[in-house]
Amino acid sequence: MAALAMILAGGEGTRLMPLTSCRSKPAVPFGGSYRLIDFVLNNFVNSGIIKIFVITQYKSQSLLMHLKKGWQVSGIYGAFIDSLPAQMRVSKEWYQGTADAIYQNLTFIKEQFPDHVCIFGSDHIYKMNVRDMLTYHKNIGADLTVAAIRMKSSDCAGKFGVIEVDENNKMIGFEEKPAHPKELPNEPGYSLVSMGNYIFKADVLCNELVEDEKDKNSSHDFGKDIIPKMFPKGNVYVYDFSEIEIEGEKDFAYWRDVGSIDSYWEAHMDLLGNKPKFNLQNPKWPLHTFYPPLPPADFTDTDDNESHVSMSLISAGCKINGATINKSVLGFRCTAGDGAMVEGSVLIGDNIIGKGAKIKNVILDRHVEIAPGFEIGYDREKDQKLLEKEKNSMITISKNGIIVVPKGMRLGFD
């Protein structure tokens, strides 16, 4: 059952601005030590599928460097994790859609002689044994299998493809990002949503993409064009993600799209607590990434304050000097000074929180420095004035009040 993985990692991620002002969406750091793309890569590697192409496009340099430093495969014949930058092999344009991105790289697929091709997105947080989905796909004889998850209809409106299935999980309806999603017959208020993960028979995929390319009215997208054309033919099935099993974890079916600032912040909060919704610490499902050579995190008391850390993740190279960290995630090489307070925040890395400074419900991109005594996130009116003062800086406040400070800023220094 030869399988090839094609990971779509060219996303621009405009709704994650300013975190995507200098990097592609899959390269956005997550969980202190990782990047978004690490989760789909770990799903394939932990599933024993190590023939992987990563298709890149926008602002891909940091992503390419991450793959080079953290995801090199050597010593295993036929195994690889290779990037495929946009090369305009077929036309003089960027990829026109997800299907076009695969079409323009059909040569690389054919050179591997796969029986099946797994086409997955790269910007979701989840764990999945892809081998189980592949086995289901093969046993049922599907031309295409789509991974799906149940979601509140109000949460998926206008965001995801919505699926209808019969009693055998055969797809009988599909609508791309409807404003009013169809609800499940046996679960009012819930819809069956495409996760954007597909497994195709290789020959079927090639044929469908060639035909799609000939269609001048097509947007060359899997959700908008390929799936709606294929499911009426009767051999498209749906793999129910809610039934997955991950060794070492019970009652587990976590999946989150981190396409907005609020969902990105909420996904970080899901990592915290005695029973986190998403567990990073399962030794039976290791999460590989690139770890720089750094010392362990350092916690010290000062003459005036003890260091207190609760419900938080602190990455290597951090220095907590008499500061309080609560319900937060700190990336590599962050420093919090004497009397500083960090609450409900995400520090991507290389951040400095000055003596006595306080931040709450804030996301700091890399190399942001907060001046001693400065406060942000406690007073909405005060924060709005800061936005007006720094109106050219790309500081943003999300719908739910999460403040995002872009890379390299120094706040509170007059």
N, C-alpha and C positions, 0 to 999 in steps of 0.2 A: 504494500500500500504506500507507494512512493508519494510523499507530499512535499509541496513547496509552499513557503510562506511569503506573502507580499504585504508589507506593512505600509500603509499610506501615512506618510509623515511630512506632508507638505503644507499643513494647515497654517493659515495666516493668524488666526486667533484674535480677530479684531475686538471681540467682546471681553478679552482678557487684558486689553490695554490698561495701563502702560507696561504690564509685565511682558508683553510681546512686542514692545517697541524696538528691541534689539535682538530678539531671538524668535524662532518659530514656536508655535504652540506646543509641539511635542517635546521641545527642549526646556520648557518652563520647569524650574525646580519644584519639587514637591516632597513633603514629609521630612524635611531637614537634610536627608542624605541622597535623595533620588531626583530623577527627572520624570516627567509624565510618560515618556516612551519606555522607561524601564519596566513598567508593569506588563505591557503586552509582550515585550521581549522575554521576560521571566515566564510568562504563561507558555510560550512556545518552547523555551529551553527546558523548563520543568516537565513539559509534556513529551520531551524526547524528539522534538522537531527542530533540527538545527541546520536547515537549509533556508536561509532567511535573506530576502532582499528588503531594504528600507528605502522607499521612494521619497525623496526630499524635493523641496522647491524653494519656498520663501525663507530668507534669512537663516540659512541652514548651517552656517559655519560653526556655531557653538554646538549644534547637534552632531555634526560630523566629527568634531573634536571629542565629544563625549563617547561616541561609538568607537573611535580609534583608541581611546585610552581605557575604556571599560568593557568593550564587547568584542575583543579579538578572539577568534577561534583558531587554534593551531594544533597540529598533531593528530587530528581526526580526519581521515580521508573522506572527502565529499561533504564535510560540514563547513558552513561559512555563515557569517553575518556581514553582508556587504551593502553599502549605500549605493543608490542609483540617483544621482543628481539629475535634475531636468536638463536634457541635452538637445531638445528640439530635433529629435531624430526624424520625425514624420513631417513636421511643419515648422514655421518660424515663430510659433506662438507658445506661450506657457501651456501647461495642462489645462484643458477646458472643463474638466470635471473628473470625478473619481474613476469613471470607466475609461476616459481618455488617458489618464495616468498609467493605467495598466496596459491599454492598447499600445501606447508608445514604447512599452517595454516587453512586448510579446516575444521578441527575439531571445531575451534572457530566460523567459519561461520555457520556450521550446528547447533551448540548449540543455535544460535539466531533465527533460523527458519525464515530468511528473504525471501521475495518474490523477491527482487532485491538487487544486490550488486553493490555499487559504488566504483570503483577502481580509485583513483586519485593520481597524483604525488604531491610532496611537495616542489618543488623548483621553482615555477613560481609566478610572481607578477600579480595579477588580482583580480577582483571581479566577482562573478557568483552566481546567484540564482539556486542552484542545483535542487531545487524542480521543477523549470520550465523544466529543462532537463529531470527529472524523469517523469513528467507528459507527456511530448512528447514521451518518451520511452514507457510508458505504453499504451498510446492512439494508437500508431502506431503498437503496438504488436511486437516490435523488440526483437530478442534474445540478440542483442548487439547494443548499441548506442554509437557512438564515437563523442566527441566534437571536432570541427574543426574551424579553423580561416583562412582567406585569408592572404597571405603573399607574398612579392616579391619573385619570383622564385630564384633570385640571392642570397637572404638572407637565404633561407632555404636549399640550396644545401648541401647535405651530413650531414644535421643536424636533420631533422624531417621526419616522415612518410608522404608521399604525397598521397592524396585520389582523386579518381574519383567518381562522383555520377551521377545518372540519374535525370530526371525532378522531381522525387518524393523524392529526397535526399537519395535514396537507394544506398549503396556503390556498385560500379561495378568495382572498381580497387583500388589497394593499393600497394605501393612500399615503403619499409623501407629505409629512408635516401639515396635516389638516388643522384648521382652526377649531373644529368641533370633532374630536376623535370618537370613533365608534367604540362603544363600551362592550366589554365581554358579556355574553348572554347570562352567564352564571355568576358574574361578579359586577353588579352595577357600580358605577363610579370608577372602574378600572379599565384600562386598555392594554392590549398586547403590543409592545413596542419593539421595533428593530434596534438591535445594539450596533448595527453597522459592521457586523462580523459575518463573513460569507465563506462557504466552502463550495467550490465548483468542481464538477468533472472537468479535467483540463481541456479536452477536446470541445466540450460544450462552451466553455468560457471563450476559447479562441474564436469559435464560430460566431458567438453572440457579439463579441467585440468588433469583429470584422464587419458584420452586418450593421451594427450601430454606427460605425464610422461612415458608412455610405449614406446614412440618413441625415440629410442636411437640416432637418427640423429638430434633431436630437440635441439635448444639452450635454450628452455623453456622461451621464451620471448614473450610478447604480440604482439609487433610490428613485430618481425621476424617470429613468428610461429603461434600464435593463430588467429590473424586477417586474415592473408593470407589463412588460412584453412577455416575460417568461412564465409567470404563474398561471395564466389562462391555458397554457399548454398541458398543465396537469402534473408536472413532476418537480415542483418546488415544495420543500418541506421546512418545517420550523423546529428548531432545537430549543427546548424549554430550559433556560438558564436557571430557573428557580429550583430545578431538580439536581443541580450539580453537587458533587461531593469533593471536598478538598481534604486530603489526608492530614490529620492533626487538628481539624476544626469541625465543629458541629453546628447544625442549623445555619448554614452559611450560603448566602446568595447576594452578596453586596456588589453593587455596580453603581457607579456615579459618573455622570458626565460633568466635567469641570469646565464647561464652556463659558461661564461667567465668573465675575469676581466673587459674588455671593456663594455660588456653588463651590468654588475653589476654597474659600475660607471654611465653609461648612464641612467639606471633605477633610480638611486638617483637624477640625474639632472632633470628627469621627474617629480619629486615631488615638484619642486621649481617654483616660479613665481606667478603672479596674477591669471593665469589660468593654473594650473599644469595639465599635461597630466594624472597624476594619483593622485586623491584627497584623502588624508588621513583624511579629516575633515568633513565627511558626517555623521551627527548624526543619520540619518535613516539607515545607514549601519555601525554600530560601529565596530572598529577594536580592539578586545580584545588582551591582552598580559599580561606578568608579569611585573608590575611596582615596582621597589624597593622603599622603603620608603626614598625619597629624597626631599630636599627643592626645590622650584622653581629655575630656572636659574637666576643668579645674574649678572647684568651689571653695572659696575662702571667706572667712569672716574678717571684719574690720574692727577698729576700736569702737565704732559707733553702732554697727549693724551686723547681724548674722545673715548669712545667705539662706533663703528659703525657696525651695522649688517644689511645686505640687502639680499633679496632673499635667505634666509637660514632657516633651521630648527635647533633649539637649544633645546636639551633635558634637563630634570630635573637634578639638581646638578651641572650644568656647571657654571663656573666663567669666565666672560669676563672682564678683567681689562685693559681698555685703548687700546684694540685691535680692529682690523678691520676684520670682517667676511663677505665674499661675496660669494654668490652662493655655499654654503657648507651645509653639514649635520653633526651635532655634536651629538654623542651619550651621554649616561649618564656620568656625573662627568668629563667633559673635562675642562681644564684650558688654557686660552690664556693670556699671559703676556703683559705688557706695550709695546705698539708699534708693537706688533706681527701682522702678516698678514696671513690670511687663505683664499685662493681663489680656487674655483672649487674642493674642497676636501671633503673626507668622513672620519670622525673620528669615529671609532667604539665605543670608550668609554674609560674612565680612561686615557686620553691622556693629556700630558703637552706640550704646545708650549711656549718656553721660551721667555724672554724679547727681542723684536726686531727680533725674528726669522720669516722667511717667507716660506710658503709652497704653492705650486700651483699644481693642478691636481694630488693629492696624496691621497692614501688610507692608513690610519694608523690603524693597528690592535690594540687590547686592550693593554694598559700599555706601549705604545710607548712614548718616551720623546724626544723632539727636543731641543737641547741646545740653549741658548741665542745667538742671532745673526746669527744662522745657516740658510742657504737657500737651498731649494731643489725644483726642478720643474721649475726653470726659465732658466737654462742653460743646454742643452742636453749634451754638452761635459763634463761639470762639473759633471753632474749626472752619466755619464758613468764611469768617474774616481772613483766615489763613489762606483759603482757596483764592479769595479775591486778591490778596497780596501776592500770591505766587501763581497768578492765573496763566502764566506762560510756562509753568514747570511740569504740566501733565499730572499733578496731584489730582486724584479723583476720589469721590465718595460714592459708594455703590447705593443701589436702591434700599438695601437694608442697613446702610450706615457704616459700612466697612471702608476705612480710609486706606488708599494705596499711595505710597510714596515711591516715585520712580528711581531708577538706578542712579547712584552717585550724588544724591542731594544731601545737603547739610541744613537741617532745620534748627531754627532758634539762634543761629549765629548772625549777629548784626554787623 
